[in-house]
């Protein structure tokens, strides 16, 4: 049996806690075959991001077309884009290929505050990429930026998800990992809201949790699960990967993506 192919369109984290290399590990953990299109290089470690350099839009276009011309891609996870030029090329690709099972993780800034995409790129993400995704997976700060309001609690998450959906998103999962009860809000295509309960884990191994969640959702979709189930399973995967983490680095370390292998 050939495993489903899941494409990660994301940046490179040299510490391998987030971005493309972490997505490949997540794909393997879900019995999928991960492939990648690099959007940006970063200088970073578990201590934070020092520098970001986006690759050229031409390179992104050629990489995506090369992969799509050779492989049957079952799902796509879009993470860090780095620039408006890259965001445009990714949107063009999704439109040309009529891509299905697209999970958009709107990576706007690192947890230490470093900007991971320019202002023009954010506007392209809002206007072009958001309607092309099956699901959007913002954290509290990202949801706030996309909705144009402060998001600090469960009620705010509900409102933000509704606003983002009105702005073109088909479904939205606002993640509550920074809240005491770690509850996520999922708003499906019909506009119905679901709460995905979690539990708080005291751990330093939280680098790349958003990447892992979005990639796990993409893998679950590639494996045939419906959106709500895919999101619920992905949340459980991230929790277990955090619990099974081992200490790497002196800052916010990675999860153990391959804990079950």
C-alpha positions in Angstrom: 0.0 0.0 0.0 1.3 3.5 -0.9 0.7 5.9 1.9 -1.1 9.2 1.2 1.2 12.0 0.1 1.0 15.2 2.2 2.7 18.4 1.1 4.1 20.9 3.6 4.6 24.4 2.3 6.6 26.0 5.1 9.8 27.4 6.3 13.0 25.8 7.6 13.7 25.6 11.4 17.3 24.5 11.9 16.3 23.1 15.4 13.7 20.9 13.7 11.0 21.7 16.2 8.7 23.5 13.7 8.4 24.0 10.0 9.1 21.7 7.2 11.4 19.1 8.9 9.0 18.8 11.8 6.1 18.3 9.3 7.9 15.4 7.7 8.1 13.8 11.2 4.4 14.4 11.8 3.6 12.9 8.4 5.6 9.8 9.3 3.8 9.5 12.6 0.5 9.4 10.8 1.6 6.8 8.2 1.7 9.4 5.4 4.5 10.3 3.0 5.6 13.9 3.6 7.0 16.1 0.9 7.9 19.8 1.1 8.2 23.1 -0.6 10.6 25.4 1.3 9.3 29.0 1.6 12.0 30.6 3.8 15.2 30.0 5.7 15.5 31.1 9.3 18.3 31.5 11.8 16.8 30.1 15.0 17.2 27.6 17.8 15.0 26.7 20.7 15.8 30.1 22.1 14.1 32.0 19.3 14.3 33.3 15.8 17.2 35.6 14.9 16.7 36.1 11.1 14.3 35.2 8.3 15.1 35.1 4.6 12.3 34.2 2.1 13.2 32.2 -0.9 12.2 33.5 -4.4 8.7 33.1 -5.7 10.0 31.5 -8.8 11.7 28.7 -6.8 8.5 28.1 -4.9 6.4 28.0 -8.1 8.8 25.5 -9.8 9.0 23.3 -6.7 5.3 23.1 -6.4 4.7 22.3 -10.0 7.5 19.7 -10.0 5.9 17.9 -7.1 2.3 18.2 -8.3 3.3 16.9 -11.8 4.9 13.8 -10.2 2.8 12.9 -7.2 -0.8 12.6 -6.2 -1.0 15.0 -3.3 -3.8 14.1 -0.9 -3.5 17.1 1.5 -1.5 20.3 2.0 -0.4 22.1 5.1 0.6 25.8 4.5 2.7 27.3 7.3 5.2 30.1 7.2 5.3 32.0 3.9 7.8 34.7 4.5 6.8 37.2 1.8 4.0 38.5 -0.3 5.8 37.1 -3.4 5.7 33.6 -2.0 2.1 34.0 -0.8 1.0 35.0 -4.3 2.7 32.0 -5.9 1.1 29.6 -3.4 -2.3 31.0 -4.0 -1.8 30.7 -7.8 -0.7 27.1 -7.4 -3.8 26.2 -5.2 -6.1 27.8 -7.8 -4.4 26.1 -10.8 -4.4 22.7 -9.2 -7.9 23.1 -7.5 -6.2 21.6 -4.4 -8.3 19.8 -1.8 -7.7 19.2 1.9 -5.8 22.5 2.3 -4.9 23.3 6.0 -3.8 26.9 6.4 -1.8 27.6 9.5 -1.5 31.5 9.4 2.0 31.8 10.8 2.4 35.5 11.3 5.0 35.8 14.0 7.2 33.5 16.2 6.4 32.9 19.8 9.2 35.3 20.7 7.7 38.0 18.5 9.8 37.8 15.3 7.8 38.7 12.2 7.6 35.7 9.8 5.8 37.4 6.9 5.7 41.0 5.6 2.6 43.2 5.8 1.7 42.7 2.1 1.9 39.0 2.6 -0.6 39.1 5.4 -3.0 40.9 3.1 -2.6 38.2 0.4 -3.1 35.5 3.0 -6.4 37.2 4.0 -7.7 38.0 0.5 -6.5 35.0 -1.5 -5.4 32.1 0.6 -8.0 32.1 3.3 -10.9 31.2 0.9 -8.9 28.4 -0.6 -8.3 26.5 2.6 -10.6 23.7 4.0 -9.7 24.9 7.5 -7.8 27.7 9.1 -5.9 27.1 12.4 -5.0 30.4 14.1 -3.8 30.7 17.7 -5.2 33.5 19.9 -2.9 36.2 18.6 -3.3 35.2 14.9 -7.1 35.0 15.3 -7.0 38.5 16.8 -5.1 39.9 13.9 -7.3 38.2 11.3 -10.5 39.2 13.1 -9.3 42.7 14.0 -10.1 42.3 17.7 -8.6 41.1 20.9 -8.9 37.4 21.6 -8.3 36.5 25.2 -10.9 33.9 26.3 -13.4 31.4 25.0 -16.1 33.9 24.2 -13.6 36.0 22.2 -12.6 32.9 20.3 -16.2 32.2 19.4 -16.6 35.7 18.0 -13.3 35.7 16.2 -14.0 32.4 14.5 -17.4 33.8 13.3 -15.7 37.0 12.0 -13.0 35.1 10.2 -15.6 32.8 8.6 -17.6 35.8 7.4 -14.4 37.1 5.8 -14.2 34.0 3.6 -12.9 31.0 5.6 -14.8 27.8 5.1 -14.0 26.5 8.6 -11.9 27.8 11.5 -10.2 26.2 14.4 -9.0 28.8 16.9 -6.5 27.1 19.2 -6.6 27.8 22.9 -3.2 26.4 23.9 -2.4 29.6 25.8 -5.5 29.4 27.9 -5.6 27.6 31.3 -8.1 24.9 30.1 -6.5 24.5 26.6 -9.9 24.4 24.9 -10.1 25.0 21.1 -13.1 26.4 19.2 -13.9 24.8 15.9 -16.5 26.5 13.6 -17.5 24.2 10.8 -18.7 25.1 7.3 -22.3 25.3 8.4 -21.4 27.9 11.1 -21.9 25.5 14.0 -19.4 25.8 16.8 -17.7 22.9 18.6 -15.5 23.0 21.7 -12.5 20.7 21.7 -11.6 20.2 25.3 -8.0 19.8 26.4 -5.9 19.8 29.5 -3.0 22.1 30.5 0.4 20.4 30.4 3.3 22.2 32.1 6.2 21.7 29.7 8.9 23.6 27.9 8.5 21.3 24.9 5.9 23.5 23.1 7.9 24.8 20.2 6.1 24.0 16.9 2.8 22.9 18.4 0.8 24.9 15.8 2.8 23.4 13.0 2.2 19.8 14.3 -1.5 20.4 14.9 -2.1 21.7 11.3 0.1 19.0 9.7 -1.7 16.3 11.8 -5.1 17.6 10.6 -3.8 17.5 7.0 -2.6 13.9 7.5 -5.9 12.9 9.1 -7.8 14.4 6.1 -5.5 12.5 3.7 -6.3 9.4 5.6 -10.0 9.9 5.0 -11.3 11.5 8.2 -13.9 14.3 8.3 -12.8 17.7 9.5 -14.1 17.6 13.1 -12.7 14.2 13.7 -9.4 15.2 12.0 -9.1 18.2 14.3 -10.0 16.3 17.4 -7.4 13.5 16.6 -4.8 16.1 15.8 -5.3 17.8 19.2 -4.8 14.5 21.0 -1.7 13.7 19.0 -0.1 17.1 20.0 -0.9 16.5 23.6 0.7 13.0 23.6 3.8 14.4 21.7 4.3 17.1 24.4 3.9 14.6 27.2 6.5 12.3 25.6 9.0 15.0 24.9 12.6 14.8 25.9 14.8 17.9 26.7 16.4 19.4 23.6 18.1 22.8 23.8 18.1 25.6 26.4 14.8 27.3 25.3 11.4 26.2 24.2 12.1 22.7 23.0 10.4 20.4 20.5 7.7 17.8 21.0 8.4 14.2 20.4 6.7 13.9 17.0 7.6 10.2 16.7 6.5 9.1 20.2 4.4 6.3 18.9 6.9 4.8 16.5 
